Amino acid sequence: MPGSGMLAAFGVAVFLALAWPSATWSRRMFVVIGLALTTIAVATRTEWSALLLAALGQGAFIATFFVALATLRTPAAISPSIIRCGEYLASQPPGKRYLALTSGGHLFALVLNYGAIQLLGGLTESIAGREPNEELREIRNKRMLLAVQRGFCASLLWSPLAFAMAITTSIIPEASWSSAAGLAIMNALIFSGIGWTLDTIVKPKLSGPRPAPAKSRGSIRDLKPLLLLLFLIFFGVGLLELATGFRVVTVVMLFIPIVAFGWLVIEAQKEAEPAKTIRSYLYNFALTEIPSYRSEVVLLIMAGFIGSLGAALAVPVLQRSGLDLSTLPTWVIIAAPVWLIPLFGQFGMNPILSVSLFAPILPAPDAIGVAPEAVVCAITAGWALAGATSPFTATTMLIGRLGHTTAFRVGTYWNRTFFLVAATALTGTSLMIATLGS
């Protein structure tokens, strides 16, 4: 739509100005870095206005995508079937618990995003907290939380509702979710399988006898509502992407709020005054819930802005220096994101920022003789690994809080062996995808 880019850029600028007084120092630092890059662009580039509009547009896109996904949280929060589903998964006996929780973390992530960790993680902490043996309680809580976290991170590898896939397919030329989904799902299965295998093999020793396992709550039928919802979402998103030719991110931003509203209407019918209930929840979402996300939205906008503008400023510098990344071996270009994105995460770089900044600098897939899906799968693999290991991501912070430890310990110690094995395996699959598709 003509003028939409200018309108989005204006909206982002107004939001940042309003959010500045209440922003934390870390969020303000991102804004300061963005202003510094803006100054450099104005001073050194004649097309600075176009670069700024593109960067603000990237920030607006990420913020809009986040808000669109957040619409699902309201109906999920009032749905008894979702709570029963979470309790069923979290109360499984030891032999089934990891697989149930990592599968549940994965499925809930598709609907609730980070809310999946808050919901399932809170349930696991509550269930583990009933264990009177302190040693067993801490061990059980750790293993259950890691299952939830790794299940969540596995969704980053392929889900069209995850920032990893949405941003990557918007940056890599000729990339699309429908073409990469099958291969990315394979990576997600490998990622999840490695977590389950390590949990099965590496079992902590108890100083005393193991107690008898508690009986699980509910039945497998409690999973039905969640699976039906996921089928509706992914069937609808896939069908609309193929039918309209729109990018999957555009389809998600249009389709998910419609699904959320329909779900809210269904849940409201259980109340005495459905229309009043719907108005109340919509009012709360618009005036309470969305403003409560302002800290996250500032971070998301600035990560997209800095990444887009920083990459645009870096490309000419690289060209003048004579550095041509396309001369690097193909295997280096494919393997690098798997390892570098988690590495940058250890130094405070959000995956949104690192991918937005460095992915545009990579040679186009056709320039190195690989299919776009190979680059997409390599980047989402690195993103998922960063989600499990970076002390600065929301996943490790939430798991650290629920596990009564620090995010640094979760990322660096709890997931150390998992990272090394998973990164090696995903590097191998990424190179295999590149070889087969070349």
C-alpha positions as a Markdown table, in Angstrom:
| # | Residue | x | y | z |
|---|---|---|---|---|
| 1 | Met | 0.0 | 0.0 | 0.0 |
| 2 | Pro | 1.5 | 3.4 | -0.9 |
| 3 | Gly | 2.6 | 5.3 | 2.1 |
| 4 | Ser | 2.5 | 2.3 | 4.4 |
| 5 | Gly | 6.2 | 2.3 | 4.9 |
| 6 | Met | 6.2 | 5.9 | 5.9 |
| 7 | Leu | 3.3 | 5.4 | 8.3 |
| 8 | Ala | 5.0 | 2.4 | 9.9 |
| 9 | Ala | 8.2 | 4.3 | 10.3 |
| 10 | Phe | 6.3 | 7.2 | 11.9 |
| 11 | Gly | 4.5 | 4.9 | 14.3 |
| 12 | Val | 7.8 | 3.3 | 15.4 |
| 13 | Ala | 9.4 | 6.7 | 16.0 |
| 14 | Val | 6.4 | 7.8 | 18.1 |
| 15 | Phe | 6.4 | 4.6 | 20.1 |
| 16 | Leu | 10.1 | 4.8 | 20.9 |
| 17 | Ala | 9.7 | 8.4 | 22.1 |
| 18 | Leu | 6.8 | 7.5 | 24.3 |
| 19 | Ala | 8.5 | 4.4 | 25.7 |
| 20 | Trp | 11.8 | 6.1 | 26.4 |
| 21 | Pro | 10.9 | 7.5 | 29.9 |
| 22 | Ser | 10.0 | 4.1 | 31.3 |
| 23 | Ala | 12.6 | 2.0 | 29.4 |
| 24 | Thr | 15.3 | 0.2 | 31.4 |
| 25 | Trp | 19.0 | 1.2 | 30.9 |
| 26 | Ser | 19.6 | -1.8 | 28.7 |
| 27 | Arg | 16.8 | -0.9 | 26.4 |
| 28 | Arg | 17.9 | 2.7 | 26.2 |
| 29 | Met | 21.4 | 1.5 | 25.2 |
| 30 | Phe | 19.8 | -0.2 | 22.2 |
| 31 | Val | 18.1 | 3.1 | 21.3 |
| 32 | Val | 21.4 | 5.0 | 21.7 |
| 33 | Ile | 23.2 | 2.6 | 19.4 |
| 34 | Gly | 20.4 | 3.1 | 16.9 |
| 35 | Leu | 20.8 | 6.9 | 17.1 |
| 36 | Ala | 24.5 | 6.5 | 16.6 |
| 37 | Leu | 24.0 | 4.5 | 13.5 |
| 38 | Thr | 21.5 | 7.0 | 12.2 |
| 39 | Thr | 24.0 | 9.8 | 12.7 |
| 40 | Ile | 26.6 | 7.8 | 10.7 |
| 41 | Ala | 24.1 | 7.1 | 7.9 |
| 42 | Val | 23.1 | 10.7 | 7.6 |
| 43 | Ala | 26.8 | 11.8 | 7.6 |
| 44 | Thr | 28.1 | 9.2 | 5.1 |
| 45 | Arg | 25.3 | 8.1 | 2.8 |
| 46 | Thr | 23.3 | 10.2 | 0.3 |
| 47 | Glu | 20.4 | 7.7 | 0.4 |
| 48 | Trp | 20.2 | 7.9 | 4.2 |
| 49 | Ser | 16.5 | 8.6 | 4.2 |
| 50 | Ala | 15.7 | 5.3 | 2.3 |
| 51 | Leu | 18.0 | 3.4 | 4.6 |
| 52 | Leu | 16.3 | 4.8 | 7.7 |
| 53 | Leu | 12.9 | 4.0 | 6.3 |
| 54 | Ala | 13.9 | 0.4 | 5.5 |
| 55 | Ala | 15.3 | 0.0 | 9.0 |
| 56 | Leu | 12.3 | 1.5 | 10.7 |
| 57 | Gly | 10.1 | -0.7 | 8.5 |
| 58 | Gln | 12.0 | -3.8 | 9.7 |
| 59 | Gly | 11.5 | -2.8 | 13.3 |
| 60 | Ala | 7.8 | -2.2 | 12.7 |
| 61 | Phe | 7.4 | -5.6 | 11.0 |
| 62 | Ile | 9.0 | -7.4 | 14.0 |
| 63 | Ala | 6.9 | -5.5 | 16.5 |
| 64 | Thr | 3.7 | -6.2 | 14.5 |
| 65 | Phe | 4.6 | -9.9 | 14.2 |
| 66 | Phe | 5.1 | -10.0 | 18.0 |
| 67 | Val | 1.7 | -8.4 | 18.7 |
| 68 | Ala | -0.1 | -10.6 | 16.2 |
| 69 | Leu | 1.2 | -13.7 | 18.0 |
| 70 | Ala | 0.4 | -12.2 | 21.4 |
| 71 | Thr | -3.3 | -12.2 | 20.5 |
| 72 | Leu | -3.3 | -16.0 | 21.1 |
| 73 | Arg | -2.3 | -15.6 | 24.8 |
| 74 | Thr | -5.6 | -14.1 | 25.9 |
| 75 | Pro | -7.9 | -17.0 | 24.9 |
| 76 | Ala | -5.3 | -19.5 | 26.0 |
| 77 | Ala | -5.2 | -18.0 | 29.4 |
| 78 | Ile | -8.9 | -18.5 | 29.9 |
| 79 | Ser | -9.1 | -21.9 | 28.3 |
| 80 | Pro | -9.6 | -24.8 | 30.8 |
| 81 | Ser | -8.6 | -27.3 | 28.1 |
| 82 | Ile | -5.2 | -25.7 | 27.7 |
| 83 | Ile | -4.5 | -25.9 | 31.4 |
| 84 | Arg | -5.6 | -29.6 | 31.6 |
| 85 | Cys | -3.3 | -30.3 | 28.6 |
| 86 | Gly | -0.4 | -28.7 | 30.4 |
| 87 | Glu | -1.1 | -30.6 | 33.7 |
| 88 | Tyr | -1.3 | -33.9 | 31.8 |
| 89 | Leu | 2.1 | -33.4 | 30.2 |
| 90 | Ala | 3.8 | -32.1 | 33.4 |
| 91 | Ser | 2.6 | -35.0 | 35.6 |
| 92 | Gln | 3.9 | -37.9 | 33.5 |
| 93 | Pro | 6.0 | -40.6 | 35.2 |
| 94 | Pro | 9.8 | -40.4 | 34.9 |
| 95 | Gly | 10.1 | -42.8 | 32.0 |
| 96 | Lys | 7.8 | -40.7 | 29.8 |
| 97 | Arg | 8.2 | -37.3 | 31.4 |
| 98 | Tyr | 11.1 | -35.8 | 29.3 |
| 99 | Leu | 9.5 | -36.8 | 26.0 |
| 100 | Ala | 6.1 | -35.6 | 27.1 |
| 101 | Leu | 7.4 | -32.2 | 28.3 |
| 102 | Thr | 9.7 | -31.6 | 25.4 |
| 103 | Ser | 6.8 | -32.4 | 23.0 |
| 104 | Gly | 4.5 | -30.2 | 25.1 |
| 105 | Gly | 7.0 | -27.4 | 25.2 |
| 106 | His | 7.2 | -27.6 | 21.4 |
| 107 | Leu | 3.5 | -27.7 | 20.8 |
| 108 | Phe | 2.7 | -25.0 | 23.3 |
| 109 | Ala | 5.4 | -22.7 | 21.8 |
| 110 | Leu | 3.6 | -22.8 | 18.5 |
| 111 | Val | 0.6 | -21.2 | 20.2 |
| 112 | Leu | 1.9 | -19.3 | 23.2 |
| 113 | Asn | 5.5 | -18.4 | 22.2 |
| 114 | Tyr | 7.4 | -17.6 | 25.5 |
| 115 | Gly | 4.1 | -18.1 | 27.3 |
| 116 | Ala | 4.8 | -21.9 | 26.8 |
| 117 | Ile | 7.7 | -21.7 | 29.2 |
| 118 | Gln | 5.8 | -19.7 | 31.7 |
| 119 | Leu | 2.8 | -22.1 | 31.6 |
| 120 | Leu | 4.6 | -25.5 | 31.4 |
| 121 | Gly | 7.6 | -24.3 | 33.4 |
| 122 | Gly | 5.3 | -23.1 | 36.2 |
| 123 | Leu | 3.4 | -26.4 | 36.2 |
| 124 | Thr | 6.6 | -28.4 | 36.4 |
| 125 | Glu | 8.0 | -26.3 | 39.2 |
| 126 | Ser | 4.7 | -26.7 | 41.1 |
| 127 | Ile | 4.7 | -30.5 | 40.6 |
| 128 | Ala | 8.4 | -30.9 | 41.4 |
| 129 | Gly | 7.9 | -28.7 | 44.5 |
| 130 | Arg | 5.6 | -31.3 | 46.1 |
| 131 | Glu | 8.5 | -33.8 | 46.3 |
| 132 | Pro | 9.7 | -33.7 | 50.0 |
| 133 | Asn | 13.2 | -34.9 | 49.2 |
| 134 | Glu | 15.2 | -31.7 | 48.4 |
| 135 | Glu | 17.9 | -33.5 | 46.4 |
| 136 | Leu | 15.3 | -35.3 | 44.2 |
| 137 | Arg | 13.2 | -32.1 | 43.9 |
| 138 | Glu | 16.0 | -30.0 | 42.5 |
| 139 | Ile | 17.1 | -32.8 | 40.1 |
| 140 | Arg | 13.5 | -33.4 | 38.9 |
| 141 | Asn | 12.9 | -29.7 | 38.5 |
| 142 | Lys | 16.0 | -29.2 | 36.4 |
| 143 | Arg | 15.3 | -32.1 | 34.0 |
| 144 | Met | 11.7 | -31.1 | 33.6 |
| 145 | Leu | 12.6 | -27.5 | 32.9 |
| 146 | Leu | 15.3 | -28.5 | 30.4 |
| 147 | Ala | 12.8 | -30.6 | 28.5 |
| 148 | Val | 10.4 | -27.7 | 28.3 |
| 149 | Gln | 13.2 | -25.3 | 27.2 |
| 150 | Arg | 14.6 | -27.6 | 24.5 |
| 151 | Gly | 11.1 | -28.4 | 23.2 |
| 152 | Phe | 10.5 | -24.6 | 22.9 |
| 153 | Cys | 13.8 | -24.0 | 21.1 |
| 154 | Ala | 13.1 | -26.9 | 18.7 |
| 155 | Ser | 10.1 | -24.9 | 17.4 |
| 156 | Leu | 12.5 | -22.0 | 16.4 |
| 157 | Leu | 14.0 | -24.4 | 13.8 |
| 158 | Trp | 10.9 | -24.6 | 11.7 |
| 159 | Ser | 7.7 | -22.8 | 12.9 |
| 160 | Pro | 6.3 | -20.0 | 10.7 |
| 161 | Leu | 5.1 | -18.4 | 14.0 |
| 162 | Ala | 8.6 | -18.1 | 15.3 |
| 163 | Phe | 10.8 | -15.0 | 14.8 |
| 164 | Ala | 13.7 | -17.3 | 13.6 |
| 165 | Met | 11.8 | -18.5 | 10.5 |
| 166 | Ala | 9.9 | -15.3 | 9.9 |
| 167 | Ile | 13.0 | -13.0 | 9.9 |
| 168 | Thr | 15.3 | -15.4 | 8.1 |
| 169 | Thr | 12.9 | -16.0 | 5.2 |
| 170 | Ser | 12.4 | -12.3 | 4.9 |
| 171 | Ile | 16.1 | -11.6 | 4.6 |
| 172 | Ile | 17.4 | -14.6 | 2.5 |
| 173 | Pro | 16.7 | -14.0 | -1.2 |
| 174 | Glu | 14.1 | -16.4 | -2.7 |
| 175 | Ala | 13.6 | -18.2 | 0.6 |
| 176 | Ser | 10.1 | -19.3 | 1.7 |
| 177 | Trp | 8.7 | -21.2 | 4.6 |
| 178 | Ser | 6.9 | -23.8 | 2.5 |
| 179 | Ser | 10.1 | -24.8 | 0.7 |
| 180 | Ala | 12.2 | -25.0 | 3.9 |
| 181 | Ala | 9.6 | -26.4 | 6.3 |
| 182 | Gly | 10.2 | -30.2 | 5.6 |
| 183 | Leu | 14.0 | -29.9 | 6.0 |
| 184 | Ala | 13.7 | -27.6 | 9.1 |
| 185 | Ile | 11.3 | -30.1 | 10.7 |
| 186 | Met | 13.9 | -32.8 | 10.2 |
| 187 | Asn | 16.4 | -30.6 | 12.1 |
| 188 | Ala | 13.8 | -30.0 | 14.9 |
| 189 | Leu | 13.4 | -33.8 | 15.3 |
| 190 | Ile | 17.2 | -34.3 | 15.5 |
| 191 | Phe | 17.4 | -31.4 | 18.0 |
| 192 | Ser | 14.7 | -32.9 | 20.2 |
| 193 | Gly | 16.0 | -36.4 | 19.8 |
| 194 | Ile | 19.5 | -35.4 | 21.1 |
| 195 | Gly | 17.9 | -33.8 | 24.2 |
| 196 | Trp | 15.9 | -36.9 | 25.0 |
| 197 | Thr | 18.9 | -39.2 | 24.4 |
| 198 | Leu | 21.2 | -37.2 | 26.6 |
| 199 | Asp | 18.5 | -37.1 | 29.4 |
| 200 | Thr | 18.1 | -40.9 | 29.1 |
| 201 | Ile | 21.8 | -41.6 | 29.1 |
| 202 | Val | 23.1 | -39.0 | 31.6 |
| 203 | Lys | 21.1 | -39.6 | 34.7 |
| 204 | Pro | 22.1 | -37.9 | 38.0 |
| 205 | Lys | 22.8 | -40.3 | 40.9 |
| 206 | Leu | 20.7 | -40.0 | 44.1 |
| 207 | Ser | 22.2 | -40.5 | 47.5 |
| 208 | Gly | 19.1 | -42.5 | 48.6 |
| 209 | Pro | 16.5 | -44.8 | 47.0 |
| 210 | Arg | 14.2 | -43.5 | 44.3 |
| 211 | Pro | 10.6 | -43.0 | 45.4 |
| 212 | Ala | 7.7 | -44.7 | 43.5 |
| 213 | Pro | 6.5 | -42.5 | 40.6 |
| 214 | Ala | 3.3 | -40.5 | 41.2 |
| 215 | Lys | 0.3 | -41.2 | 39.0 |
| 216 | Ser | -0.2 | -38.9 | 36.1 |
| 217 | Arg | -3.2 | -36.6 | 35.9 |
| 218 | Gly | -5.8 | -36.7 | 33.1 |
| 219 | Ser | -5.5 | -38.7 | 29.9 |
| 220 | Ile | -4.1 | -38.4 | 26.4 |
| 221 | Arg | -7.5 | -37.1 | 25.3 |
| 222 | Asp | -6.6 | -33.8 | 27.0 |
| 223 | Leu | -4.2 | -33.1 | 24.1 |
| 224 | Lys | -7.0 | -33.1 | 21.6 |
| 225 | Pro | -7.9 | -29.3 | 21.8 |
| 226 | Leu | -4.3 | -28.2 | 21.4 |
| 227 | Leu | -3.7 | -30.5 | 18.5 |
| 228 | Leu | -6.9 | -29.4 | 16.8 |
| 229 | Leu | -5.9 | -25.7 | 17.3 |
| 230 | Leu | -2.4 | -26.4 | 15.8 |
| 231 | Phe | -3.9 | -28.2 | 12.8 |
| 232 | Leu | -6.2 | -25.2 | 12.1 |
| 233 | Ile | -3.3 | -22.7 | 12.4 |
| 234 | Phe | -0.8 | -24.6 | 10.3 |
| 235 | Phe | -3.3 | -25.8 | 7.7 |
| 236 | Gly | -4.7 | -22.3 | 7.4 |
| 237 | Val | -1.3 | -20.6 | 7.2 |
| 238 | Gly | 0.1 | -23.1 | 4.6 |
| 239 | Leu | -3.1 | -22.9 | 2.5 |
| 240 | Leu | -3.2 | -19.1 | 2.5 |
| 241 | Glu | 0.5 | -18.9 | 1.7 |
| 242 | Leu | 0.1 | -21.2 | -1.4 |
| 243 | Ala | -3.2 | -19.5 | -2.4 |
| 244 | Thr | -2.2 | -15.9 | -2.1 |
| 245 | Gly | 1.6 | -16.0 | -2.8 |
| 246 | Phe | 2.2 | -13.8 | 0.2 |
| 247 | Arg | 5.2 | -14.4 | 2.4 |
| 248 | Val | 4.3 | -16.6 | 5.4 |
| 249 | Val | 5.0 | -13.7 | 7.8 |
| 250 | Thr | 2.3 | -11.6 | 6.1 |
| 251 | Val | -0.2 | -14.6 | 6.3 |
| 252 | Val | 0.6 | -15.1 | 10.0 |
| 253 | Met | 0.0 | -11.5 | 10.9 |
| 254 | Leu | -3.4 | -11.5 | 9.1 |
| 255 | Phe | -4.6 | -15.0 | 10.1 |
| 256 | Ile | -3.5 | -15.5 | 13.7 |
| 257 | Pro | -5.5 | -12.5 | 15.1 |
| 258 | Ile | -8.6 | -14.0 | 13.3 |
| 259 | Val | -8.0 | -17.4 | 14.9 |
| 260 | Ala | -7.4 | -15.8 | 18.3 |
| 261 | Phe | -10.7 | -13.8 | 18.1 |
| 262 | Gly | -12.6 | -16.9 | 17.0 |
| 263 | Trp | -11.1 | -18.9 | 19.9 |
| 264 | Leu | -12.0 | -16.0 | 22.3 |
| 265 | Val | -15.6 | -16.0 | 21.1 |
| 266 | Ile | -15.9 | -19.8 | 21.6 |
| 267 | Glu | -14.5 | -19.5 | 25.2 |
| 268 | Ala | -16.8 | -16.6 | 25.9 |
| 269 | Gln | -19.9 | -18.6 | 25.2 |
| 270 | Lys | -19.3 | -20.5 | 28.4 |
| 271 | Glu | -19.9 | -17.3 | 30.4 |
| 272 | Ala | -23.3 | -15.8 | 31.4 |
| 273 | Glu | -22.8 | -12.7 | 29.2 |
| 274 | Pro | -20.6 | -13.6 | 26.2 |
| 275 | Ala | -20.7 | -10.2 | 24.5 |
| 276 | Lys | -19.7 | -8.4 | 27.7 |
| 277 | Thr | -16.9 | -11.0 | 28.3 |
| 278 | Ile | -15.5 | -10.5 | 24.7 |
| 279 | Arg | -15.5 | -6.7 | 25.1 |
| 280 | Ser | -13.8 | -7.0 | 28.5 |
| 281 | Tyr | -11.0 | -9.2 | 27.1 |
| 282 | Leu | -10.5 | -7.0 | 24.0 |
| 283 | Tyr | -10.4 | -3.9 | 26.2 |
| 284 | Asn | -7.9 | -5.5 | 28.5 |
| 285 | Phe | -5.7 | -6.7 | 25.6 |
| 286 | Ala | -5.6 | -3.3 | 23.9 |
| 287 | Leu | -5.1 | -1.1 | 27.0 |
| 288 | Thr | -3.4 | -3.3 | 29.5 |
| 289 | Glu | -1.7 | -6.3 | 27.9 |
| 290 | Ile | -0.1 | -4.7 | 24.9 |
| 291 | Pro | 1.3 | -1.8 | 26.9 |
| 292 | Ser | 2.8 | -4.3 | 29.3 |
| 293 | Tyr | 4.9 | -5.6 | 26.4 |
| 294 | Arg | 6.6 | -2.2 | 25.8 |
| 295 | Ser | 10.0 | -3.3 | 27.1 |
| 296 | Glu | 10.0 | -6.4 | 24.9 |
| 297 | Val | 8.7 | -4.3 | 21.9 |
| 298 | Val | 11.5 | -1.7 | 22.3 |
| 299 | Leu | 14.1 | -4.5 | 22.3 |
| 300 | Leu | 12.5 | -6.1 | 19.2 |
| 301 | Ile | 12.2 | -2.9 | 17.3 |
| 302 | Met | 15.8 | -1.8 | 18.0 |
| 303 | Ala | 17.2 | -5.2 | 17.2 |
| 304 | Gly | 15.5 | -5.1 | 13.8 |
| 305 | Phe | 16.5 | -1.5 | 13.2 |
| 306 | Ile | 20.1 | -1.9 | 14.2 |
| 307 | Gly | 20.5 | -5.1 | 12.2 |
| 308 | Ser | 19.0 | -3.6 | 9.1 |
| 309 | Leu | 20.8 | -0.3 | 9.2 |
| 310 | Gly | 24.0 | -1.8 | 10.4 |
| 311 | Ala | 24.1 | -4.3 | 7.6 |
| 312 | Ala | 23.3 | -1.6 | 5.0 |
| 313 | Leu | 26.2 | 0.5 | 6.3 |
| 314 | Ala | 28.6 | -2.5 | 6.4 |
| 315 | Val | 28.1 | -3.7 | 2.9 |
| 316 | Pro | 29.9 | -0.8 | 1.1 |
| 317 | Val | 32.7 | -1.0 | 3.7 |
| 318 | Leu | 33.2 | -4.7 | 2.9 |
| 319 | Gln | 33.1 | -4.0 | -0.8 |
| 320 | Arg | 35.7 | -1.2 | -0.6 |
| 321 | Ser | 38.0 | -3.4 | 1.6 |
| 322 | Gly | 38.0 | -6.0 | -1.2 |
| 323 | Leu | 36.6 | -8.7 | 1.1 |
| 324 | Asp | 34.4 | -11.0 | -0.9 |
| 325 | Leu | 32.6 | -13.6 | 1.3 |
| 326 | Ser | 31.6 | -15.6 | -1.7 |
| 327 | Thr | 35.2 | -16.7 | -2.1 |
| 328 | Leu | 35.0 | -18.6 | 1.2 |
| 329 | Pro | 34.4 | -22.3 | 0.9 |
| 330 | Thr | 30.7 | -23.0 | 0.8 |
| 331 | Trp | 30.9 | -25.3 | 3.9 |
| 332 | Val | 32.3 | -22.4 | 5.9 |
| 333 | Ile | 29.4 | -20.1 | 4.9 |
| 334 | Ile | 26.8 | -22.8 | 5.8 |
| 335 | Ala | 28.4 | -23.9 | 9.0 |
| 336 | Ala | 29.2 | -20.4 | 10.4 |
| 337 | Pro | 25.7 | -19.4 | 11.4 |
| 338 | Val | 25.2 | -22.6 | 13.4 |
| 339 | Trp | 28.2 | -21.7 | 15.7 |
| 340 | Leu | 28.4 | -18.0 | 15.4 |
| 341 | Ile | 24.9 | -17.0 | 16.4 |
| 342 | Pro | 25.1 | -18.9 | 19.7 |
| 343 | Leu | 28.6 | -17.4 | 20.2 |
| 344 | Phe | 27.3 | -13.8 | 19.7 |
| 345 | Gly | 24.6 | -14.7 | 22.1 |
| 346 | Gln | 27.1 | -15.2 | 24.9 |
| 347 | Phe | 28.1 | -11.6 | 24.5 |
| 348 | Gly | 24.6 | -10.1 | 24.7 |
| 349 | Met | 23.6 | -10.1 | 21.0 |
| 350 | Asn | 20.0 | -11.1 | 20.7 |
| 351 | Pro | 19.6 | -13.6 | 17.8 |
| 352 | Ile | 17.2 | -11.1 | 16.1 |
| 353 | Leu | 20.0 | -8.5 | 16.1 |
| 354 | Ser | 22.8 | -10.9 | 15.0 |
| 355 | Val | 20.8 | -12.4 | 12.2 |
| 356 | Ser | 19.4 | -9.0 | 11.0 |
| 357 | Leu | 23.0 | -7.6 | 11.1 |
| 358 | Phe | 25.0 | -10.4 | 9.5 |
| 359 | Ala | 22.6 | -12.4 | 7.3 |
| 360 | Pro | 22.3 | -9.6 | 4.7 |
| 361 | Ile | 26.1 | -9.6 | 4.4 |
| 362 | Leu | 26.2 | -13.3 | 3.5 |
| 363 | Pro | 26.5 | -14.1 | -0.3 |
| 364 | Ala | 23.2 | -14.9 | -2.0 |
| 365 | Pro | 22.5 | -18.6 | -2.1 |
| 366 | Asp | 22.7 | -18.8 | -5.9 |
| 367 | Ala | 26.1 | -17.1 | -5.7 |
| 368 | Ile | 27.6 | -20.0 | -3.8 |
| 369 | Gly | 25.6 | -22.7 | -5.6 |
| 370 | Val | 23.2 | -23.7 | -2.8 |
| 371 | Ala | 19.4 | -23.6 | -2.4 |
| 372 | Pro | 18.0 | -20.9 | -0.1 |
| 373 | Glu | 16.6 | -23.6 | 2.2 |
| 374 | Ala | 20.2 | -24.6 | 3.1 |
| 375 | Val | 21.0 | -21.1 | 4.4 |
| 376 | Val | 17.6 | -20.8 | 6.1 |
| 377 | Cys | 18.1 | -24.1 | 8.0 |
| 378 | Ala | 21.6 | -23.2 | 9.0 |
| 379 | Ile | 20.5 | -19.8 | 10.5 |
| 380 | Thr | 17.5 | -21.2 | 12.3 |
| 381 | Ala | 19.7 | -24.0 | 13.7 |
| 382 | Gly | 22.0 | -21.3 | 15.2 |
| 383 | Trp | 19.1 | -19.4 | 16.4 |
| 384 | Ala | 17.6 | -22.4 | 18.3 |
| 385 | Leu | 21.0 | -23.2 | 19.8 |
| 386 | Ala | 21.4 | -19.5 | 21.0 |
| 387 | Gly | 17.9 | -19.8 | 22.6 |
| 388 | Ala | 19.2 | -22.7 | 24.7 |
| 389 | Thr | 22.6 | -21.3 | 25.6 |
| 390 | Ser | 22.6 | -17.5 | 25.6 |
| 391 | Pro | 22.3 | -16.0 | 29.1 |
| 392 | Phe | 20.6 | -13.0 | 27.5 |
| 393 | Thr | 17.6 | -14.7 | 25.9 |
| 394 | Ala | 14.2 | -14.9 | 27.4 |
| 395 | Thr | 14.2 | -18.7 | 27.4 |
| 396 | Thr | 17.3 | -19.1 | 29.6 |
| 397 | Met | 16.2 | -16.2 | 31.9 |
| 398 | Leu | 12.8 | -17.8 | 32.4 |
| 399 | Ile | 14.2 | -21.3 | 33.0 |
| 400 | Gly | 16.8 | -19.9 | 35.4 |
| 401 | Arg | 14.1 | -18.2 | 37.4 |
| 402 | Leu | 12.0 | -21.3 | 37.6 |
| 403 | Gly | 15.0 | -23.5 | 38.3 |
| 404 | His | 16.2 | -21.3 | 41.1 |
| 405 | Thr | 19.5 | -20.5 | 39.4 |
| 406 | Thr | 21.0 | -18.0 | 37.0 |
| 407 | Ala | 20.5 | -17.7 | 33.3 |
| 408 | Phe | 24.3 | -18.0 | 32.8 |
| 409 | Arg | 24.3 | -21.4 | 34.6 |
| 410 | Val | 21.3 | -22.7 | 32.5 |
| 411 | Gly | 23.0 | -21.7 | 29.2 |
| 412 | Thr | 26.6 | -22.5 | 30.0 |
| 413 | Tyr | 26.4 | -25.5 | 32.3 |
| 414 | Trp | 23.1 | -27.1 | 32.1 |
| 415 | Asn | 23.1 | -27.1 | 28.3 |
| 416 | Arg | 26.9 | -27.4 | 27.7 |
| 417 | Thr | 27.0 | -31.0 | 26.5 |
| 418 | Phe | 23.7 | -30.6 | 24.7 |
| 419 | Phe | 25.0 | -27.6 | 22.7 |
| 420 | Leu | 28.2 | -29.4 | 21.6 |
| 421 | Val | 26.3 | -32.5 | 20.4 |
| 422 | Ala | 23.4 | -30.6 | 18.8 |
| 423 | Ala | 25.6 | -28.0 | 17.1 |
| 424 | Thr | 27.8 | -30.8 | 15.6 |
| 425 | Ala | 24.7 | -32.7 | 14.4 |
| 426 | Leu | 22.9 | -29.6 | 12.9 |
| 427 | Thr | 26.1 | -28.5 | 11.2 |
| 428 | Gly | 26.2 | -31.9 | 9.5 |
| 429 | Thr | 22.5 | -31.7 | 8.4 |
| 430 | Ser | 22.9 | -28.2 | 7.2 |
| 431 | Leu | 25.9 | -29.2 | 5.0 |
| 432 | Met | 23.9 | -32.2 | 3.8 |
| 433 | Ile | 21.0 | -30.0 | 2.8 |
| 434 | Ala | 23.4 | -27.7 | 1.0 |
| 435 | Thr | 25.0 | -30.6 | -0.9 |
| 436 | Leu | 21.8 | -32.2 | -1.9 |
| 437 | Gly | 20.2 | -28.9 | -3.0 |
| 438 | Ser | 23.3 | -27.6 | -4.9 |
